[in-house]
Amino acid sequence: MELRSRALHVLLIAEPQAKALAARELYDAAIAAEAEASERQEAGDDDMGAVGAVSLDTAALLTPDTEPPGRPERPRLLAALQVGSRSPFTPEGRAALIHAIAHIEFNAINLALDAVWRFPGMPRQYYLDWLQVASEEALHFTLLDEHLRGLGKSYGDFDAHDGLWTMAMRTAGDVLARMALVPRTLEARGLDATPPLQAKFAKAGDARAVEILDVILRDEVGHVRIGNHWYRHLCRERGLDPLTLYPELVERYEAPRLRPPFNVEARSAAGFSDEEIAYLSS
């Protein structure tokens, strides 16, 4: 089955744990197919059609059978301002905060899969990059879901908001806007928010939450770097300046304006230039 079609199929799965498992299996299948293709090329095999049971059609125009994403009936989705604050210093508040982070990671699986199926005509590596992101976001969700269950709660027990997916829909018509405003704007906020969250969990005595956030922060640096790479690639293709274009896109798509403090070290590692960090700080 073609990889982008499979990504759309996984995106439409509603059950969170099943989606997370399928996203990881899909990336494993993609990597295995790439390795087999490389071996066949080195062996001089000119038949480079479908490798095994997996192929990647970068030009295919796909149409979902139902409106994505697939999601469970719970959590109930509210406007961001309607979702209550969450303190890690009570058992209920700590579970609610873990749930909020798990919801972000569940949405991040959807966002990565959507980037794969929705936008044809990108280089092959683009699709492999976002399948990798989907797999790693699935791992993050699984770790948080397991920890939440250890606290006596389940995903869906608390209300959540849908801000990440809302921006995905606003940028559905332009892959450049998607790269600018989802991975390198909304998801990059996690680079800034994670260390203060870790400090709160450490103070609350939740060492496991701190460990999970270590994994998430490490991987999210790579995810934002991927977003930066493809944003700049698309700007070069279209003859646009990435620095001056960004605030235009923020205004056009009504993206949130980011506020300090910023995790400058993580943002630099994720590929933000000194000029971009200076722009954010101003």
PyMOL commands that set and color helices and strands:
alter all, ss='L'
color gray80, all
select helices_A, chain A and resi 3-11+16-42+80-82+91-118+124-150+163-170+175-186+189-204+207-238+242-252+264-269+274-281
alter helices_A, ss='H'
color red, helices_A
select strands_A, chain A and resi 77-78+160-161
alter strands_A, ss='S'
color yellow, strands_A
deselect
rebuild
show_as cartoon
